[in-house]
Amino acid sequence: MTAAGVAPAGPTPGAFFAAGAAGWGFGGLAAALALLPLVVPDYQQVFVAEILVWGLFAMSFAIVFGFGGMLSFSQAVFFGMGCYGFNLGTLYFGFNTWGAVVSAVLAAALLALPVGYIATRVRHHHFLIVTVIISVLVTTVLESGHWRWIAGPYVTVSLTFVPEVPLGFTRFSFIDEWVAYYFTVVMVAAAFFLAWRIVHSPFGRAMLAIKDNEMRAQMIGLNVNKLRWMLFVLAAGIAGHAGALYALLARYTNLEFFHWIYSGKAIVMAMIGGVGSLVGPFVGTAFYMLSTEYLSRYFQQFIIVFGFILLLVVRYAPDGIWGMVLRGARGLGRHGQASKP
Amino acid sequence: MKKTSRRSFMKMVLAGGVLGQGLNLTLARDLFAKPTGAPIVIGHQCDLTGGISSWGYWLDKAAKAACDHLNANNGIAGRPVEYVVEDTETNPPTGARKFRSLVQRSKADFVIGSVHSGVNLATVPIAKELKTIYIPQGMANEMTGAKGNRYTFRVGSDTYSQAAAGAAWALKNLGKKWSFIFADYGWGWSHFKEHEAVLKGLGGAKINAPIAVPLDAKDLLPYLAKVEKDTEQLYSIFFGSQSVAYYTQSKSLGMDKRMNRYSVLCTHESISPKEMAGASEGIFLLEYHPRMLKYKDTPHNKKVRELMKVDPVDGREDGSNRILASSHYWATWESVFFIQKAIEKSGWKAKKDTPEFIKALEGMQVKESFEHPQGNKVMRAKDHKAVIDFYMSRIENGEIHVKHNIPAADVESRFPPQFDFTKESF
């Protein structure tokens, strides 16, 4: 599988065209996101922000699976660790919003170090089983009253204050929906840009090589286990970042965020959009959340309708909605070139 | 004296008739007056799908029936009531989002909350930020406790009041040596801790080490084997299929013969004992409103149950197999009328008047009536919890029979407020 977001190697005219199109695309998207609060009411602003947060979480799965070939069911553990780290930073250490977000990313990445060290040394379904076991183990320990001292009061938390974003000379309060919206957009965009740079770096290319043919990658001198481990930790940090953004947006975190069912949700959202790119998970998340949001207003058993839609997507767009869009765009491009004299 | 002629008599009759008809029409207009003006929007963040949907169905039905009743009787302060419901999917993030949707999209002035504590805890901070009255139906003490705020009120019960209501009677009548077995998560531990505190206060109880069962355990025998031999009463907290597994497996081990089994009705809500094949026979249950009509056979309660279209014994709905969520449905019904009373008392006109509404609701006393069929109650000003009547019941011959009434006044003595929200600014 080739990542749709990864340009072909070498500066070919096609690459310049693709880079230009991507640049225009991202520019347009940035402008749309910037202007959105002017045209949509406050509820929709928070809803779009939430889509971006869950989209970031789904993107963390797409990184480990789409670029590393690792079907991870432990992403929810790192999302939950992000929430836990955020609460610990805010309530125990008294950090401001920036500090709490950093502590969330660190908490998730630190847990991912030992977990990833074990998990990335096994392959295929063994990897999946290890991540499920880790997920179950962590949730069991945290939800058990016998081990409550580990979770402390920092797992299931309702914030009793409204978060603020300090910007040196001034502070912005999350009580205004537009502050929550723009903060989330900027933070998600930063994580997306970082991930974009990484998957386009030599490290990202190496990961794709490993995914395509691990033995060949090993023979050209790549340290496969180490690179897989690094990618796993990176994706965990992004999931933790999403956890912190969710805690800020919702003022609430819950033990169930650690549960592998939430990993399953990330997988479904990423698969709908397409795991071969960084954009696909956001498209899938938007599709998933908009469908369930509006279907649930009209059909009590909306999940059946959604299941049917999902089957159609899987049948007719196996590389996800975004993959289908890209295929369509490429087809149009080829058609245009062929019709030129 | 002027003699009444036939002509003047006919004139008088005609005039009287016209006047009477006019009066009649005026009366009829008043009787069937339609509420006018902008509607007051009552939102319901309801669990229509997911794990607690069997309860959500009844909570929705009761709240909708209450709003329909108000609209048929001149609305609230002459204004119509618009009822808007959104499904939480029994999921905290979705539930919190649906609360925002109710307030910001549907412009709900007041919101009746989910019966899922996780959804409630996710919503409580947003309710304060959006300055919207929130009446959650979940059982966690925290919503009107450590994590509560001035915008959140509780009409039903919580783990704190349940322990305060049931522990004293159970200690006296079911035995002094207690064992606790429960699902290993917040709800189970909350029951254990609240009971432990109340029993310590009462004195004379021996409490064995708690037995926490993992949430996904289907085979409870290893855990039931840990129950101490000297146990006189076994308090259990499980939900859904695990609750059925507990009843069945503890019965098959003969524990029902060796000790009293005791729990809260939540573990048997919307389930008929007849469908348990005798597994829950003999168990004591703390009810918050009797399942059987005969134990609260008041005209008011009867009328509300008629609106729910359920039979008087099992609470089974006409034409379906749904069993009334008897200990919970009344709370959404009463929530609507608490809102009505506080609006009328405070003169609330729009969202900006919410602080006056809160002051009116704090300390409000209501009498048993059609609007409040569960009984007299006080909405305590300090902790925003209603103090309500409870019932100690027992399953006998597949029916839930009340054995002892626990009036609100008895409960209150062991249920002092732990927080004072009246000091919190709006």
Chai-1 contact restraints between the chains, C-beta under 6 A:
chainA,res_idxA,chainB,res_idxB,connection_type,confidence,min_distance_angstrom,max_distance_angstrom,comment,restraint_id
A,D42,B,Q104,contact,1.0,0.0,6.0,A-B,restraint_1
A,Y43,B,R100,contact,1.0,0.0,6.0,A-B,restraint_2
A,Y43,B,S101,contact,1.0,0.0,6.0,A-B,restraint_3
A,Y43,B,Q104,contact,1.0,0.0,6.0,A-B,restraint_4
A,Y43,B,R105,contact,1.0,0.0,6.0,A-B,restraint_5
A,V46,B,R100,contact,1.0,0.0,6.0,A-B,restraint_6
A,E143,B,Y185,contact,1.0,0.0,6.0,A-B,restraint_7
A,S144,B,D184,contact,1.0,0.0,6.0,A-B,restraint_8
A,G145,B,W189,contact,1.0,0.0,6.0,A-B,restraint_9
A,G145,B,A212,contact,1.0,0.0,6.0,A-B,restraint_10
A,S158,B,L121,contact,1.0,0.0,6.0,A-B,restraint_11
A,S158,B,V124,contact,1.0,0.0,6.0,A-B,restraint_12
A,S158,B,P125,contact,1.0,0.0,6.0,A-B,restraint_13
A,S158,B,K147,contact,1.0,0.0,6.0,A-B,restraint_14
A,L159,B,P125,contact,1.0,0.0,6.0,A-B,restraint_15
A,V162,B,E129,contact,1.0,0.0,6.0,A-B,restraint_16
A,I175,B,E129,contact,1.0,0.0,6.0,A-B,restraint_17
A,A250,B,A96,contact,1.0,0.0,6.0,A-B,restraint_18
A,R251,B,P125,contact,1.0,0.0,6.0,A-B,restraint_19
A,Y252,B,A122,contact,1.0,0.0,6.0,A-B,restraint_20
A,N254,B,P92,contact,1.0,0.0,6.0,A-B,restraint_21
A,N254,B,G118,contact,1.0,0.0,6.0,A-B,restraint_22
A,S296,B,D87,contact,1.0,0.0,6.0,A-B,restraint_23
A,Q300,B,L48,contact,1.0,0.0,6.0,A-B,restraint_24
